[in-house]
Amino acid sequence: MSSTSDYDKLSKEEREVREKEDREREAAEQAALPYSWTQELGEVDITVPVPSGTRARDLNVVIQKKKLSVGLKGKEPILSGELCKDIKIDDSTWTLEDQQSVLIHLEKLNKQQWWENVLTHHPKIDTTKIQPENSKLSDLDGETRGMVEKMMFDNQQKQMGKPTSDELKKMEALRKFQEAHPELDFSQAKIS
């Protein structure tokens, strides 16, 4: 990865070539690792190929808050090292699939941060190029979902020239106040 100022001086075509070269280099580095991995904001999934016919009892898998090691008992680990970020140990698991690959699921401690790599000594990816899947409202917790729905409603109302939810609440409160106090004259009132 080159410095930002060099990148800013490039033409659009030169930037596209540089980005293509960076993606190819990154793909080659990741393909050379003894495992493959994917991530979402809250989790990392790692697939480690093992010899066909491997049984769970033949494996030595260590998952710690800041360390990961996978290998066959009595042999050098297939991968071992310090995780680039902390994980939730109790929510992280591993399984052996079809006696030929170890699937490791790591729950991130910080669910708002992309990982550049799994182990600190392995090549990094450019996290600014990650394009996450669109999340669904149903994936959000209740409070966040309510806030997003309110923002969407308010934006829709503004586009139609109608009052937002806050303005509707004010109008409703004023209407109730007027009903409770019919003796007051609101005909000249300017409410904002």
Biotite code that builds the C-alpha atoms (Angstrom):
import biotite.structure as struc

atoms = struc.array([
    struc.Atom([0.000, 0.000, 0.000], chain_id="A", res_id=1, res_name="MET", atom_name="CA", element="C"),
    struc.Atom([1.441, 3.362, -0.995], chain_id="A", res_id=2, res_name="SER", atom_name="CA", element="C"),
    struc.Atom([1.097, 6.631, 0.830], chain_id="A", res_id=3, res_name="SER", atom_name="CA", element="C"),
    struc.Atom([-2.133, 8.563, 0.473], chain_id="A", res_id=4, res_name="THR", atom_name="CA", element="C"),
    struc.Atom([-0.450, 11.611, -1.080], chain_id="A", res_id=5, res_name="SER", atom_name="CA", element="C"),
    struc.Atom([1.026, 9.462, -3.895], chain_id="A", res_id=6, res_name="ASP", atom_name="CA", element="C"),
    struc.Atom([-2.400, 7.948, -4.500], chain_id="A", res_id=7, res_name="TYR", atom_name="CA", element="C"),
    struc.Atom([-4.058, 11.383, -4.654], chain_id="A", res_id=8, res_name="ASP", atom_name="CA", element="C"),
    struc.Atom([-1.694, 12.424, -7.480], chain_id="A", res_id=9, res_name="LYS", atom_name="CA", element="C"),
    struc.Atom([-2.686, 9.496, -9.697], chain_id="A", res_id=10, res_name="LEU", atom_name="CA", element="C"),
    struc.Atom([-5.152, 9.757, -12.572], chain_id="A", res_id=11, res_name="SER", atom_name="CA", element="C"),
    struc.Atom([-8.382, 7.740, -12.462], chain_id="A", res_id=12, res_name="LYS", atom_name="CA", element="C"),
    struc.Atom([-6.889, 5.077, -14.756], chain_id="A", res_id=13, res_name="GLU", atom_name="CA", element="C"),
    struc.Atom([-3.674, 4.858, -12.681], chain_id="A", res_id=14, res_name="GLU", atom_name="CA", element="C"),
    struc.Atom([-5.760, 4.495, -9.508], chain_id="A", res_id=15, res_name="ARG", atom_name="CA", element="C"),
    struc.Atom([-7.749, 1.646, -11.052], chain_id="A", res_id=16, res_name="GLU", atom_name="CA", element="C"),
    struc.Atom([-4.513, -0.128, -12.060], chain_id="A", res_id=17, res_name="VAL", atom_name="CA", element="C"),
    struc.Atom([-3.026, 0.392, -8.574], chain_id="A", res_id=18, res_name="ARG", atom_name="CA", element="C"),
    struc.Atom([-6.205, -0.894, -6.877], chain_id="A", res_id=19, res_name="GLU", atom_name="CA", element="C"),
    struc.Atom([-6.311, -3.928, -9.186], chain_id="A", res_id=20, res_name="LYS", atom_name="CA", element="C"),
    struc.Atom([-2.644, -4.702, -8.400], chain_id="A", res_id=21, res_name="GLU", atom_name="CA", element="C"),
    struc.Atom([-3.312, -4.266, -4.661], chain_id="A", res_id=22, res_name="ASP", atom_name="CA", element="C"),
    struc.Atom([-6.330, -6.612, -4.832], chain_id="A", res_id=23, res_name="ARG", atom_name="CA", element="C"),
    struc.Atom([-4.324, -9.225, -6.763], chain_id="A", res_id=24, res_name="GLU", atom_name="CA", element="C"),
    struc.Atom([-1.402, -9.002, -4.300], chain_id="A", res_id=25, res_name="ARG", atom_name="CA", element="C"),
    struc.Atom([-3.802, -9.248, -1.359], chain_id="A", res_id=26, res_name="GLU", atom_name="CA", element="C"),
    struc.Atom([-5.595, -12.259, -2.906], chain_id="A", res_id=27, res_name="ALA", atom_name="CA", element="C"),
    struc.Atom([-2.262, -14.024, -3.520], chain_id="A", res_id=28, res_name="ALA", atom_name="CA", element="C"),
    struc.Atom([-1.112, -13.363, 0.066], chain_id="A", res_id=29, res_name="GLU", atom_name="CA", element="C"),
    struc.Atom([-4.400, -14.650, 1.501], chain_id="A", res_id=30, res_name="GLN", atom_name="CA", element="C"),
    struc.Atom([-4.359, -17.734, -0.780], chain_id="A", res_id=31, res_name="ALA", atom_name="CA", element="C"),
    struc.Atom([-0.875, -18.629, 0.519], chain_id="A", res_id=32, res_name="ALA", atom_name="CA", element="C"),
    struc.Atom([-2.129, -18.877, 4.117], chain_id="A", res_id=33, res_name="LEU", atom_name="CA", element="C"),
    struc.Atom([-2.732, -22.375, 5.546], chain_id="A", res_id=34, res_name="PRO", atom_name="CA", element="C"),
    struc.Atom([-6.408, -21.445, 6.076], chain_id="A", res_id=35, res_name="TYR", atom_name="CA", element="C"),
    struc.Atom([-9.180, -19.337, 4.577], chain_id="A", res_id=36, res_name="SER", atom_name="CA", element="C"),
    struc.Atom([-11.295, -16.858, 6.487], chain_id="A", res_id=37, res_name="TRP", atom_name="CA", element="C"),
    struc.Atom([-14.291, -14.576, 6.229], chain_id="A", res_id=38, res_name="THR", atom_name="CA", element="C"),
    struc.Atom([-15.705, -12.001, 8.584], chain_id="A", res_id=39, res_name="GLN", atom_name="CA", element="C"),
    struc.Atom([-18.725, -9.931, 9.460], chain_id="A", res_id=40, res_name="GLU", atom_name="CA", element="C"),
    struc.Atom([-18.618, -7.031, 11.880], chain_id="A", res_id=41, res_name="LEU", atom_name="CA", element="C"),
    struc.Atom([-19.264, -9.283, 14.872], chain_id="A", res_id=42, res_name="GLY", atom_name="CA", element="C"),
    struc.Atom([-17.541, -12.527, 13.933], chain_id="A", res_id=43, res_name="GLU", atom_name="CA", element="C"),
    struc.Atom([-14.730, -14.278, 12.080], chain_id="A", res_id=44, res_name="VAL", atom_name="CA", element="C"),
    struc.Atom([-15.020, -17.730, 10.501], chain_id="A", res_id=45, res_name="ASP", atom_name="CA", element="C"),
    struc.Atom([-11.869, -19.692, 9.676], chain_id="A", res_id=46, res_name="ILE", atom_name="CA", element="C"),
    struc.Atom([-11.553, -22.923, 7.683], chain_id="A", res_id=47, res_name="THR", atom_name="CA", element="C"),
    struc.Atom([-8.370, -24.940, 8.234], chain_id="A", res_id=48, res_name="VAL", atom_name="CA", element="C"),
    struc.Atom([-7.837, -27.923, 5.901], chain_id="A", res_id=49, res_name="PRO", atom_name="CA", element="C"),
    struc.Atom([-6.547, -31.063, 7.663], chain_id="A", res_id=50, res_name="VAL", atom_name="CA", element="C"),
    struc.Atom([-5.589, -34.474, 6.256], chain_id="A", res_id=51, res_name="PRO", atom_name="CA", element="C"),
    struc.Atom([-8.589, -36.509, 5.105], chain_id="A", res_id=52, res_name="SER", atom_name="CA", element="C"),
    struc.Atom([-9.768, -38.939, 7.781], chain_id="A", res_id=53, res_name="GLY", atom_name="CA", element="C"),
    struc.Atom([-8.707, -36.701, 10.675], chain_id="A", res_id=54, res_name="THR", atom_name="CA", element="C"),
    struc.Atom([-10.730, -37.240, 13.833], chain_id="A", res_id=55, res_name="ARG", atom_name="CA", element="C"),
    struc.Atom([-11.466, -34.636, 16.501], chain_id="A", res_id=56, res_name="ALA", atom_name="CA", element="C"),
    struc.Atom([-9.342, -36.522, 19.034], chain_id="A", res_id=57, res_name="ARG", atom_name="CA", element="C"),
    struc.Atom([-6.344, -36.153, 16.672], chain_id="A", res_id=58, res_name="ASP", atom_name="CA", element="C"),
    struc.Atom([-6.575, -32.364, 16.847], chain_id="A", res_id=59, res_name="LEU", atom_name="CA", element="C"),
    struc.Atom([-5.066, -29.842, 19.199], chain_id="A", res_id=60, res_name="ASN", atom_name="CA", element="C"),
    struc.Atom([-7.162, -26.665, 18.972], chain_id="A", res_id=61, res_name="VAL", atom_name="CA", element="C"),
    struc.Atom([-6.517, -23.795, 21.404], chain_id="A", res_id=62, res_name="VAL", atom_name="CA", element="C"),
    struc.Atom([-8.811, -20.756, 21.421], chain_id="A", res_id=63, res_name="ILE", atom_name="CA", element="C"),
    struc.Atom([-7.883, -18.020, 23.889], chain_id="A", res_id=64, res_name="GLN", atom_name="CA", element="C"),
    struc.Atom([-8.845, -14.353, 24.186], chain_id="A", res_id=65, res_name="LYS", atom_name="CA", element="C"),
    struc.Atom([-5.781, -13.270, 22.196], chain_id="A", res_id=66, res_name="LYS", atom_name="CA", element="C"),
    struc.Atom([-4.350, -16.563, 20.844], chain_id="A", res_id=67, res_name="LYS", atom_name="CA", element="C"),
    struc.Atom([-5.297, -19.241, 18.330], chain_id="A", res_id=68, res_name="LEU", atom_name="CA", element="C"),
    struc.Atom([-3.557, -22.530, 17.561], chain_id="A", res_id=69, res_name="SER", atom_name="CA", element="C"),
    struc.Atom([-4.715, -25.412, 15.350], chain_id="A", res_id=70, res_name="VAL", atom_name="CA", element="C"),
    struc.Atom([-2.782, -28.557, 14.583], chain_id="A", res_id=71, res_name="GLY", atom_name="CA", element="C"),
    struc.Atom([-2.526, -32.312, 14.776], chain_id="A", res_id=72, res_name="LEU", atom_name="CA", element="C"),
    struc.Atom([-1.383, -33.743, 18.104], chain_id="A", res_id=73, res_name="LYS", atom_name="CA", element="C"),
    struc.Atom([2.364, -34.419, 18.172], chain_id="A", res_id=74, res_name="GLY", atom_name="CA", element="C"),
    struc.Atom([3.055, -32.264, 15.099], chain_id="A", res_id=75, res_name="LYS", atom_name="CA", element="C"),
    struc.Atom([3.865, -28.617, 14.407], chain_id="A", res_id=76, res_name="GLU", atom_name="CA", element="C"),
    struc.Atom([0.687, -26.472, 14.483], chain_id="A", res_id=77, res_name="PRO", atom_name="CA", element="C"),
    struc.Atom([-0.891, -25.685, 11.110], chain_id="A", res_id=78, res_name="ILE", atom_name="CA", element="C"),
    struc.Atom([-1.474, -22.181, 12.405], chain_id="A", res_id=79, res_name="LEU", atom_name="CA", element="C"),
    struc.Atom([-0.506, -20.604, 15.685], chain_id="A", res_id=80, res_name="SER", atom_name="CA", element="C"),
    struc.Atom([-0.116, -17.081, 16.940], chain_id="A", res_id=81, res_name="GLY", atom_name="CA", element="C"),
    struc.Atom([-1.569, -13.967, 18.461], chain_id="A", res_id=82, res_name="GLU", atom_name="CA", element="C"),
    struc.Atom([-5.014, -12.900, 17.262], chain_id="A", res_id=83, res_name="LEU", atom_name="CA", element="C"),
    struc.Atom([-5.089, -9.378, 15.850], chain_id="A", res_id=84, res_name="CYS", atom_name="CA", element="C"),
    struc.Atom([-7.985, -8.451, 18.174], chain_id="A", res_id=85, res_name="LYS", atom_name="CA", element="C"),
    struc.Atom([-9.610, -9.861, 21.312], chain_id="A", res_id=86, res_name="ASP", atom_name="CA", element="C"),
    struc.Atom([-12.427, -12.399, 21.111], chain_id="A", res_id=87, res_name="ILE", atom_name="CA", element="C"),
    struc.Atom([-15.193, -13.662, 23.398], chain_id="A", res_id=88, res_name="LYS", atom_name="CA", element="C"),
    struc.Atom([-13.891, -17.099, 24.358], chain_id="A", res_id=89, res_name="ILE", atom_name="CA", element="C"),
    struc.Atom([-17.233, -18.437, 25.642], chain_id="A", res_id=90, res_name="ASP", atom_name="CA", element="C"),
    struc.Atom([-18.959, -17.647, 22.328], chain_id="A", res_id=91, res_name="ASP", atom_name="CA", element="C"),
    struc.Atom([-16.162, -18.981, 20.091], chain_id="A", res_id=92, res_name="SER", atom_name="CA", element="C"),
    struc.Atom([-16.205, -22.603, 18.888], chain_id="A", res_id=93, res_name="THR", atom_name="CA", element="C"),
    struc.Atom([-14.605, -25.113, 16.559], chain_id="A", res_id=94, res_name="TRP", atom_name="CA", element="C"),
    struc.Atom([-15.888, -28.216, 14.786], chain_id="A", res_id=95, res_name="THR", atom_name="CA", element="C"),
    struc.Atom([-14.434, -30.851, 12.475], chain_id="A", res_id=96, res_name="LEU", atom_name="CA", element="C"),
    struc.Atom([-16.309, -31.072, 9.172], chain_id="A", res_id=97, res_name="GLU", atom_name="CA", element="C"),
    struc.Atom([-16.234, -34.214, 7.000], chain_id="A", res_id=98, res_name="ASP", atom_name="CA", element="C"),
    struc.Atom([-12.981, -35.310, 8.679], chain_id="A", res_id=99, res_name="GLN", atom_name="CA", element="C"),
    struc.Atom([-11.077, -32.894, 6.424], chain_id="A", res_id=100, res_name="GLN", atom_name="CA", element="C"),
    struc.Atom([-11.428, -29.335, 7.710], chain_id="A", res_id=101, res_name="SER", atom_name="CA", element="C"),
    struc.Atom([-11.615, -27.550, 11.036], chain_id="A", res_id=102, res_name="VAL", atom_name="CA", element="C"),
    struc.Atom([-14.227, -24.787, 11.135], chain_id="A", res_id=103, res_name="LEU", atom_name="CA", element="C"),
    struc.Atom([-13.487, -22.129, 13.731], chain_id="A", res_id=104, res_name="ILE", atom_name="CA", element="C"),
    struc.Atom([-16.032, -19.491, 14.696], chain_id="A", res_id=105, res_name="HIS", atom_name="CA", element="C"),
    struc.Atom([-14.674, -16.517, 16.670], chain_id="A", res_id=106, res_name="LEU", atom_name="CA", element="C"),
    struc.Atom([-16.974, -13.922, 18.246], chain_id="A", res_id=107, res_name="GLU", atom_name="CA", element="C"),
    struc.Atom([-15.299, -10.517, 18.199], chain_id="A", res_id=108, res_name="LYS", atom_name="CA", element="C"),
    struc.Atom([-15.130, -8.577, 21.445], chain_id="A", res_id=109, res_name="LEU", atom_name="CA", element="C"),
    struc.Atom([-15.429, -5.314, 19.486], chain_id="A", res_id=110, res_name="ASN", atom_name="CA", element="C"),
    struc.Atom([-18.295, -5.908, 17.073], chain_id="A", res_id=111, res_name="LYS", atom_name="CA", element="C"),
    struc.Atom([-17.803, -2.562, 15.342], chain_id="A", res_id=112, res_name="GLN", atom_name="CA", element="C"),
    struc.Atom([-14.356, -3.164, 13.859], chain_id="A", res_id=113, res_name="GLN", atom_name="CA", element="C"),
    struc.Atom([-13.107, -5.062, 10.809], chain_id="A", res_id=114, res_name="TRP", atom_name="CA", element="C"),
    struc.Atom([-10.048, -7.254, 11.279], chain_id="A", res_id=115, res_name="TRP", atom_name="CA", element="C"),
    struc.Atom([-7.064, -6.690, 8.976], chain_id="A", res_id=116, res_name="GLU", atom_name="CA", element="C"),
    struc.Atom([-5.855, -10.257, 9.547], chain_id="A", res_id=117, res_name="ASN", atom_name="CA", element="C"),
    struc.Atom([-6.510, -13.214, 11.831], chain_id="A", res_id=118, res_name="VAL", atom_name="CA", element="C"),
    struc.Atom([-3.035, -13.621, 13.303], chain_id="A", res_id=119, res_name="LEU", atom_name="CA", element="C"),
    struc.Atom([-0.827, -10.575, 13.802], chain_id="A", res_id=120, res_name="THR", atom_name="CA", element="C"),
    struc.Atom([2.113, -12.047, 11.859], chain_id="A", res_id=121, res_name="HIS", atom_name="CA", element="C"),
    struc.Atom([0.030, -12.796, 8.738], chain_id="A", res_id=122, res_name="HIS", atom_name="CA", element="C"),
    struc.Atom([-0.536, -10.429, 5.774], chain_id="A", res_id=123, res_name="PRO", atom_name="CA", element="C"),
    struc.Atom([-3.139, -7.710, 6.244], chain_id="A", res_id=124, res_name="LYS", atom_name="CA", element="C"),
    struc.Atom([-6.126, -6.932, 4.076], chain_id="A", res_id=125, res_name="ILE", atom_name="CA", element="C"),
    struc.Atom([-7.306, -3.411, 3.258], chain_id="A", res_id=126, res_name="ASP", atom_name="CA", element="C"),
    struc.Atom([-10.372, -3.058, 5.483], chain_id="A", res_id=127, res_name="THR", atom_name="CA", element="C"),
    struc.Atom([-11.413, 0.159, 3.720], chain_id="A", res_id=128, res_name="THR", atom_name="CA", element="C"),
    struc.Atom([-12.344, -1.953, 0.672], chain_id="A", res_id=129, res_name="LYS", atom_name="CA", element="C"),
    struc.Atom([-14.732, -4.243, 2.588], chain_id="A", res_id=130, res_name="ILE", atom_name="CA", element="C"),
    struc.Atom([-18.299, -4.013, 1.324], chain_id="A", res_id=131, res_name="GLN", atom_name="CA", element="C"),
    struc.Atom([-20.532, -5.444, 4.030], chain_id="A", res_id=132, res_name="PRO", atom_name="CA", element="C"),
    struc.Atom([-23.842, -7.072, 3.214], chain_id="A", res_id=133, res_name="GLU", atom_name="CA", element="C"),
    struc.Atom([-26.847, -4.870, 3.775], chain_id="A", res_id=134, res_name="ASN", atom_name="CA", element="C"),
    struc.Atom([-28.199, -5.502, 7.220], chain_id="A", res_id=135, res_name="SER", atom_name="CA", element="C"),
    struc.Atom([-31.888, -6.030, 7.841], chain_id="A", res_id=136, res_name="LYS", atom_name="CA", element="C"),
    struc.Atom([-33.873, -4.039, 10.379], chain_id="A", res_id=137, res_name="LEU", atom_name="CA", element="C"),
    struc.Atom([-34.695, -7.335, 12.091], chain_id="A", res_id=138, res_name="SER", atom_name="CA", element="C"),
    struc.Atom([-30.944, -7.840, 12.769], chain_id="A", res_id=139, res_name="ASP", atom_name="CA", element="C"),
    struc.Atom([-30.828, -4.714, 14.942], chain_id="A", res_id=140, res_name="LEU", atom_name="CA", element="C"),
    struc.Atom([-31.537, -4.547, 18.664], chain_id="A", res_id=141, res_name="ASP", atom_name="CA", element="C"),
    struc.Atom([-34.853, -2.954, 19.659], chain_id="A", res_id=142, res_name="GLY", atom_name="CA", element="C"),
    struc.Atom([-33.533, 0.503, 20.544], chain_id="A", res_id=143, res_name="GLU", atom_name="CA", element="C"),
    struc.Atom([-31.389, 0.840, 17.401], chain_id="A", res_id=144, res_name="THR", atom_name="CA", element="C"),
    struc.Atom([-34.176, -0.503, 15.226], chain_id="A", res_id=145, res_name="ARG", atom_name="CA", element="C"),
    struc.Atom([-36.634, 2.047, 16.669], chain_id="A", res_id=146, res_name="GLY", atom_name="CA", element="C"),
    struc.Atom([-34.188, 4.871, 16.046], chain_id="A", res_id=147, res_name="MET", atom_name="CA", element="C"),
    struc.Atom([-33.584, 3.775, 12.426], chain_id="A", res_id=148, res_name="VAL", atom_name="CA", element="C"),
    struc.Atom([-37.331, 3.392, 11.751], chain_id="A", res_id=149, res_name="GLU", atom_name="CA", element="C"),
    struc.Atom([-37.960, 6.882, 13.199], chain_id="A", res_id=150, res_name="LYS", atom_name="CA", element="C"),
    struc.Atom([-35.228, 8.360, 10.994], chain_id="A", res_id=151, res_name="MET", atom_name="CA", element="C"),
    struc.Atom([-36.660, 6.608, 7.922], chain_id="A", res_id=152, res_name="MET", atom_name="CA", element="C"),
    struc.Atom([-40.196, 7.844, 8.752], chain_id="A", res_id=153, res_name="PHE", atom_name="CA", element="C"),
    struc.Atom([-38.972, 11.423, 9.349], chain_id="A", res_id=154, res_name="ASP", atom_name="CA", element="C"),
    struc.Atom([-37.021, 11.423, 6.094], chain_id="A", res_id=155, res_name="ASN", atom_name="CA", element="C"),
    struc.Atom([-40.065, 10.138, 4.185], chain_id="A", res_id=156, res_name="GLN", atom_name="CA", element="C"),
    struc.Atom([-42.296, 12.783, 5.820], chain_id="A", res_id=157, res_name="GLN", atom_name="CA", element="C"),
    struc.Atom([-39.852, 15.597, 4.941], chain_id="A", res_id=158, res_name="LYS", atom_name="CA", element="C"),
    struc.Atom([-39.713, 14.471, 1.313], chain_id="A", res_id=159, res_name="GLN", atom_name="CA", element="C"),
    struc.Atom([-43.517, 14.694, 1.133], chain_id="A", res_id=160, res_name="MET", atom_name="CA", element="C"),
    struc.Atom([-43.548, 18.074, 2.894], chain_id="A", res_id=161, res_name="GLY", atom_name="CA", element="C"),
    struc.Atom([-45.323, 16.595, 5.912], chain_id="A", res_id=162, res_name="LYS", atom_name="CA", element="C"),
    struc.Atom([-44.446, 17.003, 9.600], chain_id="A", res_id=163, res_name="PRO", atom_name="CA", element="C"),
    struc.Atom([-41.796, 14.755, 11.181], chain_id="A", res_id=164, res_name="THR", atom_name="CA", element="C"),
    struc.Atom([-42.549, 12.512, 14.166], chain_id="A", res_id=165, res_name="SER", atom_name="CA", element="C"),
    struc.Atom([-41.282, 15.183, 16.608], chain_id="A", res_id=166, res_name="ASP", atom_name="CA", element="C"),
    struc.Atom([-43.436, 17.842, 14.933], chain_id="A", res_id=167, res_name="GLU", atom_name="CA", element="C"),
    struc.Atom([-46.446, 15.495, 15.043], chain_id="A", res_id=168, res_name="LEU", atom_name="CA", element="C"),
    struc.Atom([-45.876, 14.975, 18.792], chain_id="A", res_id=169, res_name="LYS", atom_name="CA", element="C"),
    struc.Atom([-45.760, 18.760, 19.353], chain_id="A", res_id=170, res_name="LYS", atom_name="CA", element="C"),
    struc.Atom([-48.935, 19.255, 17.312], chain_id="A", res_id=171, res_name="MET", atom_name="CA", element="C"),
    struc.Atom([-50.704, 16.486, 19.283], chain_id="A", res_id=172, res_name="GLU", atom_name="CA", element="C"),
    struc.Atom([-49.575, 17.975, 22.625], chain_id="A", res_id=173, res_name="ALA", atom_name="CA", element="C"),
    struc.Atom([-50.825, 21.412, 21.521], chain_id="A", res_id=174, res_name="LEU", atom_name="CA", element="C"),
    struc.Atom([-54.163, 19.955, 20.369], chain_id="A", res_id=175, res_name="ARG", atom_name="CA", element="C"),
    struc.Atom([-54.643, 18.243, 23.745], chain_id="A", res_id=176, res_name="LYS", atom_name="CA", element="C"),
    struc.Atom([-53.714, 21.449, 25.585], chain_id="A", res_id=177, res_name="PHE", atom_name="CA", element="C"),
    struc.Atom([-56.238, 23.404, 23.491], chain_id="A", res_id=178, res_name="GLN", atom_name="CA", element="C"),
    struc.Atom([-58.965, 20.858, 24.262], chain_id="A", res_id=179, res_name="GLU", atom_name="CA", element="C"),
    struc.Atom([-58.139, 21.000, 27.967], chain_id="A", res_id=180, res_name="ALA", atom_name="CA", element="C"),
    struc.Atom([-58.217, 24.841, 27.938], chain_id="A", res_id=181, res_name="HIS", atom_name="CA", element="C"),
    struc.Atom([-61.030, 25.985, 25.590], chain_id="A", res_id=182, res_name="PRO", atom_name="CA", element="C"),
    struc.Atom([-61.089, 29.372, 27.374], chain_id="A", res_id=183, res_name="GLU", atom_name="CA", element="C"),
    struc.Atom([-57.680, 30.308, 25.813], chain_id="A", res_id=184, res_name="LEU", atom_name="CA", element="C"),
    struc.Atom([-57.566, 31.872, 22.345], chain_id="A", res_id=185, res_name="ASP", atom_name="CA", element="C"),
    struc.Atom([-54.904, 30.328, 20.107], chain_id="A", res_id=186, res_name="PHE", atom_name="CA", element="C"),
    struc.Atom([-56.021, 31.966, 16.852], chain_id="A", res_id=187, res_name="SER", atom_name="CA", element="C"),
    struc.Atom([-53.058, 34.403, 16.788], chain_id="A", res_id=188, res_name="GLN", atom_name="CA", element="C"),
    struc.Atom([-50.503, 31.924, 18.222], chain_id="A", res_id=189, res_name="ALA", atom_name="CA", element="C"),
    struc.Atom([-47.372, 31.181, 16.214], chain_id="A", res_id=190, res_name="LYS", atom_name="CA", element="C"),
    struc.Atom([-45.987, 27.813, 17.214], chain_id="A", res_id=191, res_name="ILE", atom_name="CA", element="C"),
    struc.Atom([-42.596, 26.622, 16.037], chain_id="A", res_id=192, res_name="SER", atom_name="CA", element="C"),
])
